[in-house]
Amino acid sequence: MNDRSSPTQLLIRPGGTRLPFFYGWLLVAVAFVTMAVGVNARTAFSLLFPAILSEFGWDRGVTAGAFSFGFLVSAVVTPFVGRLMDLRGPRIVVELGVLTMAAGLILASLVNEPWQLYLTLGALAGGGVNCFTYTGQSLYLTNWFVRRRGLALSVAFSGAGIGSITILPWLGWQIETAGWRSACISLGILVLMLLGPLNLLLKRGPEDMGLRPDGLSSSSASADHAANVVDQAWTAVDWTLGRALRTRRFWWLAVGYFCGLFSWYAVQVHQTKYLIEIGFAPGEAAWALGLVSLVAVPGQIALGHLSDRIGREWVWMIGNLGFIICYLALIGLRSTPIPMLLYVMILAQGTLGYGLTSVMGPIPAEIFEGRHYGSIFGTVMLAAILGGAAGPWIAGVSYDLTGTYSTAFCIAAGCSLISILAIWLAAPGTVRAVAGRAQRLPTSCHSQHRLRSGPFD
């Protein structure tokens, strides 16, 4: 493809197949299916949770701790996932994750002791899913898009919502009719047989196929990429993990992601059990969990597209405000369990809160873009995963100590407020502007912004 190539020109793949569209969009479709299965296979813990409690009678903190333990294992491996992605590309990372998660789900059918639950649904399933859902996809899809980065990732991640109305009801039926052990086996086979072959299509970046981001010609892509730079002093640095760790921006990202994921997973794990306890039928509680992911589909796509126009910080704030509204509605449902509050909780959590996924990859990419981005992003996600581990565990322990979720829900809402502030202080928009704002930047802004201070200030 020469410099005059059109973005819609036919792409010739290595095998000779001609595609009438940019290969990056095919990868978005692959990611869409992968997210539909992978995320909901992990979310399924919320459906398995009541059945496991019923069979064994373990403490909630102990049982929910298996989910949190998976996050801790994921936290340990995430920096290595980013490093491996830098060295070997996405295919080997994703396939390794698929095999690991499938093994964890299938082996979970043999669980009889808490440590076995922690090993299977915790370490194997939780650690494996990291490689091919939000973290894994963000590591390579950001290479394929710049101008439409928010839209592309939001479309890919919205697959989780479609999976929620197919996989979660099916899994709930499996649990009710055949038991949770049989459900785990079926889910593990689905992960292995569908996602294994599909992800053989993955490529590290458009350069591997003689292409440019967004499917633009070489000259157009270079100009488009340069036009969005606000802080040339910052973007001129060859960012390594060591250099990133010495910046304030990195640590604000870490705080923002820790608190954001704390809030997200505290409600996701405990929501079903909480709704059952305050009077909703098990079927209604499972339906609510699936509907949250379903309404997330239009919300993620809309907020991802909006982030390409107004900036990532604004969308991160909108998403966290959604979780705050969600927690307030959940607290209100205990005293007033009416359908209207339930719908407010579902819409706020799904349509707004889940919109965080559309900017989770773009935010650090626009600050630390470069050949070592995988290692940097993997380490940022270490903080996010620790937050995701802490949320369910603290919520479970808080319930065991107080007999109510109200305290845990208030803590999680406070974490959302801290997350908003931290991402504004990280300020990705002052390093690279999104497409909608880059068009309005004065020429002097590209050359003069922040020249008075260095990138490590």
N, C-alpha and C positions, 0 to 999 in steps of 0.2 A: 504494500500500500504506500503510494508516494505522497508527497506533501499536498497534492491537490485532491486527494481522495475525499469523497463525501462521507459523512458519518453514517449514511445508510447504504454505502457500497457493500456488495456481497463480500463476506469473509470466507476465505478458503482455509479450512482446518487442515492440520497435518495429514489426516487420512484422506483428504480430497473432497470432503463434504462441503457444500457451499451453503452458508447461512445468510439469509437476507436481513440480518440485524447484528448489532454489536454483541460479541460473545459474552461481554459482562452481564448482559441481561439474561442469558442462559444460566450463568452462575447464580444470579439472583433467584431464578426459578428453582435451581437445585437447592439453594439455601432455604427457600420458602418451604419445600417439602421436608428438608432436614430439620428445620425448626418446628414444623408441625408435629413431627414424631418425637424428636429429642426433648424439646421443652416439656411437652405433655407427659412424656415418660417420666420425667423428673417431678413435675407437678402432681403426678399420680400418687405420690406419697401422702398427699392430703386425703385422698380417697382410701388408701390402704391403712392409714393411721387409726381410724375407729375400729376396723376389723382386727388389726393387730392388738390394740388395747383390749378388745373384747375377748380375744383368745387367751392372751397371756396375763392380763391384769397388771401389767407393769405401770410404774409411775409415768405420768405424762412427760415430765422432764427427761426421764430416761429414754422413753420411746422417741420423742421429738428430737432428742439429742443425736439419734442416728442420722437424721437429715442434716443437722448442724455439723456432725463429724464429717459428712461428705464434703461440706464446704471447707472444712479445715484441711482435708486431704487435697482438695482442689486448690486451696491457697498455696500449699507447699509446691505443687507441680506447676502452677500457672506461670511463674517466671521461666521455667524450663520449656513450657509449651511455646511461649513467645520466642525464646532462643531457638528452639527447634524449627519454628516456622520461618525465622530469618535464614536458617541454614539449609533446610530441606524443602520448604514450601508447604502448602496446606494439605496436599493429598495424604501424606504419611501421617500427619497429625490427626486429621479427621478420622481416617480409617482406624487408627489406634484407639481413638476415643469410642468409636462405634463398637469395636470388639470388646473393650473393657466394660462398657455399660451393659451390653447384651449379656456378658458373663455374669455381671452382678445381679441383673434381674432374674436370670434363669436359676442361679444358685440360691437366690432368696427363697425359693420354694422349699428349701431344706432347713430353714431357720427354726431353731428351738430355744436359743439362748440370746440374750441381748448382744453379746459380742459378735455373734453371727449376723445379726441385723446390722450392726455397725460396719461389718466387713463388706456385706453384699449391697444392701440399699444405701449404705453410707459411703464407704470408701470406693468401691468399684463403680457403682452407678453414679454417685455424686462426682467422683473424680473424673470419670470417663466423659460425662456429658459436657464438662468444661471445654473439651477439645473441639466440639462440633456444634455448640450453640452460640450464645452471645459472644463469649470471648473468642472462640475459634473463628467465627464468621467475621467478626470485626477486624481481625488481624489481617485478612487478605482482601475482603471486599472493598475496604477503603482504598486499596491500590487501584481499583478499576474505575473509580468515580471521584471527581473533584467537584465539578459544578452541580451535579445531581447526587452528591454523596448522601445527604439526609434522606432524600426520596428513595434511593436504591436500598439503603439499609432498612428503612421503615417497611418497604414492600417485602423484603426478605424476612424480616422479623415478624411481620403480620401473619406469617404461616402458623405461628403458635396459636393464634386465635381460631383459625380454620380447624386446626387439629383438636382444639378444645371441644368443638361440637360434634366431632366424629370419634376421636380416641377416648375422651373422658367418659361420655355416656356408654360407649361400648365396654370400657374397662369397669365402670360401675355395674353394668349388667353381668359381666364376668364374675365380679366379686360376689354379687348376690346369688348367682345361680351355681357357680362352680367353686367359689372360695377364692380368697386372696392369693393363695399359692399358685393355683392354676392361672390366675390373671397375670401374675408375674412372669410365668413361663411364656404365655402368649405374647405379652408385650416385648419380652426379650427376643423372641423369634422375629417379630415385626421389625424391631430395630436392626437386627442383623441382616435379614433378607432384603429389606428395602433400601436402607441407607448405605450398606456396604457397596453394592454395585453402582449406585447413583453417584456417589462422591468420587468415583474414579475420573470424572470429567473435570475435576478442579485444576486450576492453573494459578500460579503465584500472582501474576500481574499481566497487564496487557502487553508489556514489552516482550514477554515470552513468546508472543504470537505475532510480533511485528506491529502491534497496535499502540494506541495512545489512550489515556483515560477518557471516559465518556464517549469513546468511539470517534473522537475528533481527529482531523489530520494533524501531522506533526507540528506544523507552524501554528495552527489554531490552538492546539493544546498548550504549547509553550507560552503563547501570549496570554491565554486564559489563566494559566497557572501563575504567571508573574503578576497579573493584574490584581490578584486577591491578596498580595503580600502587603501588610500594613507596617510591620516592624522588620525592616531589612537586617538590622543588626542581629536580631534573634534568629531569623531564618537562615542567616549565613553560617550559623554554627552547625558543625557536624555532630548532631546530638547523639551521644552514647548514654547508656544507663548511668554511668558514673557522673557525667556532667548533669544529667537531668536531676539526679538525686541532690545536687547542690543548689537547686533553685527553689524558690518559694512556690512557684506555680505547680511543681510536681506534688508538693505536700498538700497544697490546697485541693488538687485533684484527688489525692488519696483520702482526705477528710470528706470531701463531697461524695465520693463513691462509696466509702464505708457507710456513711449515714443514709445515703439513698437506698442501698441494698438492705440495710438493717430494717428500714421501714417496709420495704417491699416484701421481704420474706417472712417477717413477723406475722403479717396478716395472711399471707398465702398458705402457710402451714397450719395455722390455728383457726382459720375462718370457718371451715366446714364443721369442726367440733363445736365451736362457739355458737354457730347458728342452730345446731341441733339442741344444744343445752338451753337456749332461750326460747325454744318452742317450735322451731321449724322442723318439718319432717326430713329424714335423711335424704330422700329424693330431691326435695326442694333445696337443701344445702348443697348437694352435688350439682344440681342445675345452676345454682348461683355461681359456683366456682367456674363452671364451663361458660356461663354467660359473660362473666368478667373478661375472659380471654376472647370471646366472640366480639364484644363491643370494642375491644382493643384494636381490632383490624382497621376500621375507618379512622379511629383516633390516631393510631401509629402512623398511618399513611399521611393523614392530614397534617399532623404535627411534624413529621419528617420533612414534608414539602415546605411547611411554614418555616422550619429551621433554616432551609436554604434561602429564604427570603429575609427573615428578620434577625437571625442569629441563634446560635446554639444555647446561649445562656438563658434566653427568654423561654425556650421550650423546656429546658431543664427545670426552670422555676414553675412553669405550668404543670409539669408532671408531678413535682413534689407537692404542690398545692392540692392536686387531685388526691394524693394519699392522705393529706391532712383532713380533707373533707370526708374521705372514706372512714378514717378512724373516728371522727366525730359522729358519723352516722351509726357506726357499729356500737359506740357507747350509748347512743340514744335508743337503739333497738332493744337493749335490755329492759328498759322501762316502758318503751312504746314500740312493740314489735309489729309495726304496720308495714304493708307492702311498699308504700311510698318511700319510707326510709331505706328499705332494702334496695329499691331501684336506684336511689341516690348513691348508696354505697357501691353498687355494681358499676354505675356509669362513671362515678368519680375515679374509682380504682382502675377500671379498664380503659375507658376513653381517654382519660387524662394521665393517670399514674403510669400506665404501661407505655406511654409515649416517651418515657426516659430511654427506652431501648433505641429509639431512632437517632439519638445524639450521643449515646454512650461510646460508640466508636469514633465518630467525627470530632468530639471535643479534644481528646488527647492527640489525635492525628494532626489536627490543625495547629497544635502547639509544638509537638515533637516529631513532625514528619521527617522521614529520612530512612537510611538503610538499616538503622538499628531500632526502628520503631517497634518491632515485635517484642524485643526485650523490655523496652520501656512500658509499652502497653500491658504486657504480661505482669509487670511489677505493680502498675497502677491497679490492675484487676485483683492483685493479691489483697489490697485493702478492701476492694469491693466484696470479695468473697468472704473475708473475715467479718465484714458487716452482715453479709447474708447468713453466716454461721451464727453470729451473736444474736441476731433478731429472734429466730425461733426458740433458741435455747433460753434466752432471758425471759421471753414471753411464757414459756413452759414453767420455768422455775418460779416466776412471779405468780403464776396461777397456783402452783403447789403451795406457796407460802401464804397467799392472801385469799385464795378461793375465788378470785375474780380476775378478769383480763383488763380491767379498767386502767390499772397502773401501767401495765405493759403498753397499752394502746396510747396512753399519754406520752410515755417515753418515746415511742416510735414517731408520733407526730412532731415532737420536739426535734428528733433527728432529721426529719424532713426540712424543718426550718434551717437547721445548721447546714444541711446539704445545699440549699439554695444560696446561702451566703458564700459558702466555700467556692462554688463554681463561678460566681460573679467575681470573686477575688482572683481566681485562676485566669479569668478573662481571655478565653481563646480568640474572641473577636478583635482583640488588640494586637494579635499576632498575624492572623489571616482572616480576612473578611469573607463571609459567605457570598454567594453569587449575587444575591439581591442587594447587598450593601457595597460590594466591590464596584458595581457600576456607578455608584454615587461618590466614590472616594476621589478627592482632588489629587492631581498628579503630585503635588508637593508632599502629600501624606506618605506616599510610598518611599520617598527618599529621606525624609526628615524625622519621621516618628521615632522617638526614643533614642535618637543618636546621642543624647546627652548622658545616657546611662548604659551600662553593659548588660548582656543577657543574664548574667549571674546575680544581678542586683535584686 
